Amino acid sequence: MMNNRAAALLALVFLTALSLRFYDCMNPAYPHIDEALIGQAAVNYWHNGQFEPAHWEHPPLKQIIPYISLHFFGDNPYGWRVPTIFFGSIIAALTFLFALGTSGSQRTALFAGMLIATDPLHIMLSRHAFEEIYCSTFFLAAVVLLVWHKQRSSWLMLSAFCVGCAMATKWYYFPAWFLLILFALYENKNYRSPGSVIFISSAYLFIPLSVYTLVFYNWFGRGYTFTDFIEFVSNVFTSMQQYTLDNYQTGLVFISHLSAGEWFTSSIVVGDGHYFGNGTGQFILAGNNLPVWILTIPSIIVLLVIAARRKSLTLALPSLFFCGTYMMYLFVKRPAFLYSAAPLLPYAFAAIAYTVSHCAERYGIRFYYAALALTLTWNIYLYPLATHKTVNVTPYRFILKSKDIIIR
């Protein structure tokens, strides 16, 4: 499945993602959203084992990664943004590998990889300090390693390690974690072998839990015991259920959209910026790119139907992991802001890419290339609005009229 052509396409996807994320990443030179707190929180956790001023409920790998970056690049835009730029580029390559491994189609893989490489929301999040980029990269790496492991135990153990890293960054993946275990047990009928069941279950339970516990090393250094840790995790879960709109600062640009049910069905554009006197402006907008995203739910259903007809669990993985992760957002009590959609995008785009490729089998290859060209053109058109570039506002007026854009 990975020949020279596939390797070249993989490189194309990665370099496209890296270029769009790294270009002019010092702009803006001031901290955006949580970047104002990232240095303080990272240093405070590393040296004192304390989480402030960041949310204490979030696992501390989100502090450790920025600390390493700040150590090498300093407390400046490079220090704040290099980790997410790197992880955001890696996830585009992983999306390519995931789509290739589940569909067996290089066209599907290219379409999926380019979708996430050029998606305006994913680019915006990757160019700033959003830990959603870290955790989604780690978990997708775990899935890709499982899909491609070919009976190599070391790959399964590395997959389990990546699961631990994902959950040690944010709690998004507990439902999908168990889906991953079930797939590992079902694949090659591993559930019929007691030895395989013990190895897989142990690896995917103990390795992630060990990683999750180890990232609290600095916290334990304050004198806490393992019993205190169990109580702390329980308090985290309780506290997360009590978050309401009142718990957030009123100036948060994402605060106007709180329901995950809107992400793939209604147009969402939030952000901030300012106008200049000559008909130009600069903006950092986060949107759900509805012309593309609206294809998600139909594509998820199409892929499930085709996978059922072919009796292929592997082909159904994009739909299953999308649903396993999305269900948590739909039923969680706390507000679900748009940036939390980032972990869903690799699975959504893999499903969309497969649906487009499937349609191309009926309507001809020109359909595929037309869909790819139109999608990339639209995404690049939106790119300046996600990256604080100076733009003529006239071509973007229908987007900028959103009442949820804060003009400073």
Order of alpha helices (4+ residues) and beta strands (2+ residues): alpha-alpha-alpha-alpha-alpha-alpha-alpha-alpha-alpha-alpha-alpha-alpha-beta-beta-alpha-alpha-alpha-alpha-alpha-beta-alpha-beta
